[in-house]
Amino acid sequence: MDEDYPTLDDKYVLYGTEFSSSTAKICSYFNKKGIPFVERVVNTVVLKNFIKPRTGLKFIPVVQTPEGFILQDTTDIIETFEKKYPDNSYFPTVPLQKLAVLLLEVYTDEWLTIPAMHYRWNFPKYNNEYIQKELSKTTNPKYPKFLHNSLNRKVIEKKQKALKSLGISKINIPAIETSYIQLLGHLNNHFKNHKFILGNTISVADFSFLGPFYSNFYRDPYAGNIMKKTAPHVLLWLSRMVSKESIKSNFFVNKDVPSDLDSIFKKMAREQIPVLMDTANILNQWYAKNKYNDLPRKLGKHTFRINDAIEKRDVMPYSLWKWQHPYYYYHSLNELERLNLDPWLRHIDLYEALNTPIKTPLRKLDNFILAG
């Protein structure tokens, strides 16, 4: 019933949980933007009776507006509020910086799920007590404690089995961990000299990184211990990002992208881009035979590589919808603007990917991704 999930006249309602990296991303964004909101923790009852009927999906977070509209997906939520409150935009207008922000969102949202899920679900000795506590917040509150514990164990087992779909296995776990430690080191070096991802002004890229780095790599006990021991400058950045203090953007301070981010872009090019390009090829083949069919969430499996480790993972076309954001932005620029960007793109090994045509575009309709 709607009266169980009331709108507020002067505030937005953020439905989610601190256990969710996507919720953390939007919570930080609202605080920094100075957007008035309240949080409502999502449990199985809220998912079933409120979120699923209104969105068709059981995904969080969702934002309920004072008018009763429901927004889902962090990319859509942030883009909506950036248009609604343009005076303090966290999207830079300089093409180089904006393209960098859009690329990093693809990387953080769609690729860092691999180390995030590995460190959360593969270390039960260190994490399970914390996970049980967090999951109990999302279980039907009317259930007795013993039933909470039983249901939580089933969720944990299901999540551990689901790691295969991301391509996480004994074969590549050492490579996944090495890759993450490298990334953590890159960011720690970056934050020695910069307050935020783009330098000294906050941007959407900070919220994109904040999601997994706060919810998974900091709050989860095992990964959090790694960060606390090895990345003090990342911790300082996190403390700035999770505070409720609002921050004004100031892209006039610097119109460049810090060169110490090059290693992160090259990591993206080396690890994630081959998966995206192969996913696009598989989607093209599927669409040629299934033009009038609904697009499934998965299109079989394909191989991928992290460092020297090769494994198989599910083909996830949704990641291409995210990839379209930097791709279409780059191609919306005039010829001179692209020519100015191209030396940087070649340097970070992303020129070829952004110049590979999208043959099967994806669009979103009522929160569902459609092909063609």
Protein Blocks (a to p, Z undefined) as FASTA:
>chain_A
ZZlmccdfkbccddddfklmklmmmmmmmmmnopacddddddfklmmmmmmmmnopacdc
ddddfkopacehjklmmmmmmmmmmmlccbdfblklmmmmmmmmmmmmmmmmmmmmmmmm
mmmmlmmmmmmmmmmmmgcfkbcfklmmmmmmmmmmmmmmmmmmnopafklmmmmmmmmm
mmmmmmmmmmmmpcbfnlpaccfklmmmmmmmmmmmmmpmklmmmmmmmmmmlmmmmmmm
mpmbdcdddfklpccdcfklmmmmmmmmmmmmmmmmmmmmmmmmmmmmmmmbccdfbecj
adddehjbccdddddfklmmmmmmmmmmmmmpcfklmmmmmmmmmmnopmmmmmgccfbd
cddeehiaceZZ
